[in-house]
Each structure stands twice: as structure tokens, then as C-alpha cells.
Amino acid sequence: MADSLPSQIISAIGGPDNVKSLTHCATRLRFELVDGGKVNQNELQHMKGVLGAVPQSGDRYQVVIGGGVANVYNQIMNLPEMQRVASGAPAKAAGGSTEGMSNADVKAAARSKARGKVAWLDSFFEYLSDSFRPILGVLLGASLIIAIINVCIACGWIQSETQSPTWVFVQALYKGVFYFLPIMIAYNAAKKLNVDPWLGGAIMAALMTPSFMSLMSTDWAETHCSQSVVGTQQCTTTVFGMPMQLSDYSGNVFVPLLMAAVLALVYHGLKKIIPDSVQLVFVPFLCMVIVGALTAFLVGPLGVWVGNWLGVGLAWLNSHAPFIFALLIPMIYPFLVPLGLHWPLNALMLINIDTMGYDFIQGPMGAWNFACFGATAGVLILALRDHDTEMRQTSIGALAAGLLGGVSEPSLYGIHLRFKKMYSRMLVGCAAGGISIAVLGWLFPSTLENGEVVHGVTTTAFAFTSLLTIPVFNQMWVYGIAIAIAFFVSMFMVVTFDYRTPEEKAEVLARVQAVQADEATETPANRAAVENAETHEDDNLLPADKTSAAGAAAAREDAPAQPTDHVYSPLAGHVISLDECGDPVFASRALGEGVGIQPTGGTVYAPLAGVLSTVAETGHAFGIKTDDGVEVLVHVGIDTVKMNGDGFTVAVKQGQRVNVGDKLVDVDFSKVTAAGYSTTTLMTVLNTAALTRVTPHVDQDVQPGDVVIDIEH
């Protein structure tokens, strides 16, 4: 077993030789693998410190860590076995060949992999994501500065029209991020396409120099309004005898994205025809001349035009169908974010701010975010009620990341996507929040600084929707009420209707009861009390003709210092693999390795000696912990918790010590079948991960007391 979380992750991902490259975003480790089939998905998903594991197309893989992802990334890259990846040395390919690529090369190469019929669409969204993801931190920092400034203005501590040196400096702290955003995006986009990122940034910076921008205010430029709907001015001048449209590219996102794509074509084309010995000089030179000219004459105006009209289209929808728009945004975001398809909308938010001076998408988006956080709060309440320590820790961290940072990934990957009923609860909150913003936004519209009235919640900043950024929205009280409704409706739905199936809830309660039983038997006094309460009535033993194997096993188990080497069949039947059991939870090994038994007898016996840490009131589940710490779950039937004990006659109680062959429960399997449930009895070693090896013996007919699982410590 690996000792540290970084080592465990690398082991589960298929080892260091399976890693081509590793990067990270705000919450996730992003692996590029040699062979995605080598990943142990189940081990990753149940690893302490990992919120989720998400396979991607093209041998890509994401491991969700949360806010501490940067520390885990650094620890992984500092592992001795990861020095090849850290240095950018080639990985051995699945077919045995090597690919001499750096980390950036490998990331860019993923674009050309076969990813199905929509490979181009997959690559497009990945291009958008990787162009924005590295600058999320500075965008978040800028949004918080804007929020603090708005609070100061609202409280009357500063005047919004003041232009003192102090105020100009404070504004520069956040305006610099948005003004030079095209250069940052150009850098990231070029890097994504395996182009010198400084080249991408330099070409974009050329169009933003003060001297070039000043052409719009000189006698050389002709100004006329050609986009009256958007309200932007188009200036033209003559360069080399040809007309060139002049635009203010500050804050624009489409132009650098289009420019980087053109640059990639030119850059890689030139590298094919220019000798290696002079590439360092002539490739950048020719790229700057060719792509710089193409961007100024063609790509730049095209990017401005596309961005403007996309903003106009959304503005039209918001104005003419505000209810549909306010409901659509929070309802689709829960499906876009897990797939990384929300980045185009984030880009449109920035475009709206750049072209119109305000954005109307982030208000409805806030309804989704707070519905997500409300669902997490509901999970926290249930975890506190059920004394579920693991889920309590997960939900507290996810809720803090959401409410304070506006980050939804810890909630999504750590909780929501793991439980199929969660979305039906959360979407009710999304709808409630969206409807609230639509109604209140129509009745109490926002008034912009220029006097324009907009029906809906607006903001002049790109802000992460958290508690700290509420002041950046207009009307602030409308936004506050809407997100509160989304939050509490989702929380109510989760608390009232739960987010787990009855089976999932029963398993959680069984685990909690096992922990509580362990704690109760830790002291010598309590252990003595349990042992004094033991009962070994004759009618709880196996029949005489079935006691040979069980009796020998019981003799071995009675020695408390001896390690548990075997788990015995609890009933007669045919042993099958967990993969064939028909229950996805058990088949995923989330509850450990084990077996399924298709019963031919109706009495279930203890499969090993120990203390009954769990005895379900319905008689369908039993947890046993041995003296050397092996934890075994016996689960009679699938979904039989819904029978509420009908057909189950329990012969033991929680805290009782049992030996191999002691009767646990009599089951009328005909009733189970008549009720429509599977009779397959499942038995797993809950703490499989803490053991060296757990080996099931399947595809055999057994009697009570026959060995079905071997254990190595």
C-alpha cells in the first residue's frame, strides 16, 4: 500500500509509466495517460482526500482534489518516480513506442486523437477550457476587489466619482486584469496549440499598444457607427494603401482565441519548411509579420464582430423572453459544468461586459450555483443527523469552497455526481431560483449608470458567484433573494426526500453503526460486558451433519490472537462474482471485495467469528468485526431493506459475539422472490483496502462453512 496520497493516486492511475503529462486547474488534477484502461476507478473514487475521479475521452483523466489541488500536484511532481514527467521526458506508448513530447506537446497532441464522431467538438471545448483555466485565480482576485469596492461605495465610505490617486490605484488593481485579458488568453491559447506562448502574447500586445490604439483618435482615422444595435463605433484607417478597421481590443476574448488558431497554422507550417538552424530567428519573425497583419486586417475585426453579435443575440433573448432565459441558464449549468462545456458561456459574459458594459448571464447562473451549494448543505445536515463522519467532512469542505469561493466542483464531484437522486432535488432549487430572478427582475429592473433600464439582474464585473461577490450585482437585493430561494429550496428537497436510495442509506447507517460499535467495545469494561452477554444456544448451531468444516473453523477463530485467513460461506448456494450480482454498488467494490451467493437454503450463519457491529432491524444486513480487525458485511438479498423485515427472523443482536456457524437469521426466500427482489446474498470485506489481498472463490456450489474468501494481511 502507498503511504501518501500522491503515491496512492499515481499507483491507482496505473503507475508513473502510464502518465504522459500532468497539469491541474482550480480543483482537479488533469492526467494525459498512455492507457486509460489501466486506471483503478474504484480505488480512486474511495481514496481519502479524493473527491472524485472522472474519465475523459482520449486517454485523459481527471482526479478531483478540491482547493488543495496545487499542493497535491507539487507533491506528485516531486515524487522520485515522477521525475520523468516533471522533466518532460517521453512516456512509453501503449504500443511500445515512445513519443518525444514535452508536457505541453502531449497536451496539444490530444487534439489530434480519435475521440469519436464529435472529436472536433471535444477538442474545441478543451481549447476553450485550457485558454481560460490558468487565469481563473486572477479573475477571482479581481472580482473580490470589485466586490469590496462596491461595498465601500454602498456604505458611503468612498464616492464612486472620485479620481484621487488612491482611487485610481485601487481601480488599476482589477482593471488591469480585464484590460490585458486578451494577452493572457493569447498566451494560454498558443501554449495549448503547442506554439511559443510568448509569441501569441506578443502579437496580441502589438494591437493594444498605446500608439496603435491612439490611431482611433487621430486625423488618420475615419469614425462611423456601423453597428447601431450594439452601439459600438467602428474606426477605419489606411495601412499600406488598404483599409484597416480599428477596434479597442481590451477585454476581448474572441480575437485572441481566433488569432492563436491562425498562429498555430502558420507557426507549424513554417517549422516544416525552415531549417532547424535558423528557426529561432525566422519563425518568430515571420509569424509576427504574417499573423500580426492577418489579425489587424482580418482576424481582429472578425472576432469583434462575432463577439458583438453573440452578445446582441443573448441580449435579445433576455429582453424578449426573460423567463425562458432566466430558467434556461440555471437548468443547463448542472449538466454543462461536469463536462467542461460552460466555458463558452463564461467567454460570453466577458464579451457582454466588454461590448455593452454589463452582463446579464451571471445573475441566473448564481441561481444554479447556490442551488448546488444548498444541496450540499442538505447533505451536511443529513450527515450530522446520521453521524456520517466521512460525508460530513466532505460536505463541509465543499460548502466552504462554494459559499466563499464560488467553486462548485468539490460539491459536484465529491457528492452530487455520486448519487443519482441528487440532481432531481437540486434542479428544483435551480428552477425556483431562476423563476425568482425572472419575476423579481421584471418587476424591479436594473438601472445602469447611463440610465438604461434592463429587466433582470446585471453586473459590470466578471465575478465568481459566492457570498463575497453579492454586492457586484444590480439589483443586489433581487439577486440576494433569488439565490437564497435557490439555496434553501435545494437544501429542503435534500433533507426532506434524501439524496440516497434506501439501499445506499442502509449501507451508510450500517457503516456508522459499525464505527459506533467499535467505539463502544474499545474499553476493557465494555468488552467484558459484551463477552459476558454471549449466548451459544444449541439451536443456533449448524446441524450435526454440517458442522465438520464449521467446527474446525470455529476452533481456529476462537483464538483471539490468530489472524483471520478465511471467510466461510454463510449459507448454502452457488457462489458468483460481484460483477454478476446485479447491484452496481457492490459490483463497483465500493463496499470491498467479496462474493455473491445464490441461495439454496433459508438459514444464514455467521461466516467468521467476531462481534456483531451491525444488525439491521429489517434483518437484511449484518456487520461482523473480528478481533484482528477484519470487517465483513453480509447482505441478504438486493433491495430487501424495502421489505421492512417481512420474511426475516433475526436470531442475534448488535454487540453480540458470534462464532463461525452461529445462526444470524432465518429467511423466507419465497417471500423475497414474490416481492420482486433478488435473493442473491452478498458478502464483502469492508476494509479490503487495509489488507494485502482479498481473494474470492467463485463459480462453485457451497454449503455453510465452506471457504469462499481468502485473506492475506
C-alpha positions, 0 to 999 in steps of 0.5 A: 500500500502507498503511504501518501496520497500522491503515491496512492493516486499515481499507483491507482492511475496505473503507475508513473509509466502510464502518465504522459503529462500532468497539469491541474486547474482550480480543483482537479488534477488533469492526467494525459495517460498512455492507457486509460484502461489501466486506471483503478476507478474504484480505488480512486473514487474511495481514496481519502482526500479524493473527491472524485475521479472522472474519465475523459475521452482520449486517454485523459483523466481527471482526479478531483482534489478540491482547493488543495489541488496545487499542493497535491500536484507539487507533491506528485511532481516531486515524487522520485518516480515522477521525475520523468514527467516533471522533466518532460521526458517521453512516456512509453506508448501503449504500443511500445513506442515512445513519443518525444513530447514535452508536457505541453506537446502531449497536451496539444497532441490530444487534439489530434486523437480519435475521440469519436464522431464529435472529436472536433467538438471535444477538442474545441471545448478543451481549447476553450477550457485550457485558454481560460483555466490558468487565469481563473485565480486572477479573475477571482482576485479581481472580482473580490476587489470589485466586490469590496469596492462596491461595498465601500461605495454602498456604505458611503465610505468612498464616492464612486466619482472620485479620481484621487490617486488612491482611487485610481490605484485601487481601480488599476488593481482589477482593471488591469486584469480585464484590460490585458485579458486578451494577452493572457488568453493569447498566451494560454491559447498558443501554449495549448496549440503547442506554439511559443506562448510568448509569441501569441502574447506578443502579437496580441500586445502589438494591437493594444499598444498605446500608439496603435490604439491612439490611431482611433483618435487621430486625423488618420482615422475615419469614425462611423457607427456601423453597428447601431444595435450594439452601439459600438463605433467602428474606426477605419484607417489606411495601412499600406494603401488598404483599409484597416478597421480599428477596434479597442481590443481590451477585454476581448476574448474572441480575437485572441482565441481566433488569432492563436488558431491562425498562429498555430497554422502558420507557426507549424507550417513554417517549422516544416519548411525552415531549417532547424538552424535558423528557426529561432530567428525566422519563425518568430519573425515571420509569424509576427509579420504574417499573423500580426497583419492577418489579425489587424486586417482580418482576424481582429475585426472578425472576432469583434464582430462575432463577439458583438453579435453573440452578445446582441443575440443573448441580449435579445433573448433576455429582453424578449423572453426573460423567463425562458432565459432566466430558467434556461441558464440555471437548468443547463449549468448542472449538466454543462459544468461536469463536462467542461462545456460552460466555458463558452458561456463564461467567454460570453459574459466577458464579451457582454461586459466588454461590448455593452458594459454589463452582463446579464448571464451571471445573475441566473447562473448564481441561481444554479450555483447556490442551488448546488451549494444548498444541496450540499448543505442538505447533505451536511445536515443529513450527515450530522443527523446520521453521524456520517463522519466521512460525508460530513467532512466532505460536505463541509469542505465543499460548502466552504469552497462554494459559499466563499469561493464560488467553486462548485466542483468539490460539491459536484464531484465529491457528492452530487455526481455520486448519487443519482437522486441528487440532481432531481432535488437540486434542479428544483432549487435551480428552477425556483431560483431562476423563476425568482430572478425572472419575476423579481427582475421584471418587476424591479429592473436594473438601472445602469449608470447611463440610465438604461433600464434592463429587466433582470439582474446585471453586473459590470464585473466578471465575478465568481458567484459566492457570498463575497461577490453579492454586492457586484450585482444590480439589483443586489437585493433581487439577486440576494433573494433569488439565490437564497430561494435557490439555496434553501429550496435545494437544501429542503428537497435534500433533507426532506426526500434524501439524496440516497436510495434506501439501499445506499442509506442502509449501507451508510447507517450500517457503516456508522453503526459499525464505527459506533460499535467499535467505539463502544467495545474499545474499553476493557469494561465494555468488552467484558460486558459484551463477552459476558452477554454471549449466548451459544444456544444449541439451536443456533448451531449448524446441524450435526451433519454440517458442522465438520468444516464449521467446527474446525473453523470455529476452533481456529477463530476462537483464538483471539490472537490468530489472524483471520485467513478465511471467510466461510460461506454463510449459507448454502448456494452457488457462489458468483462474482460481484460483477454478476450480482446485479447491484452496481454498488457492490459490483463497483467494490465500493463496499470491498471485495467479496462474493455473491451467493445464490441461495439454496437454503433459508438459514444464514450463519455467521461466516467468521467469528467476531462481534456483531457491529451491525444488525439491521432491524429489517434483518437484511444486513449484518456487520461482523468485526473480528478481533484482528480487525477484519470487517465483513458485511453480509447482505441478504438479498438486493433491495430487501431493506424495502421489505421492512423485515417481512420474511426475516427472523433475526436470531442475534443482536448488535454487540453480540459475539458470534462464532463461525456457524452461529445462526444470524437469521432465518429467511423466507426466500419465497417471500423475497422472490414474490416481492420482486427482489433478488435473493442473491446474498452478498458478502464483502470485506469492508476494509479490503483496502487495509489488507494485502489481498482479498481473494474470492472463490467463485463459480462453485456450489457451497454449503455453510462453512465452506471457504469462499474468501481468502485473506492475506494481511 
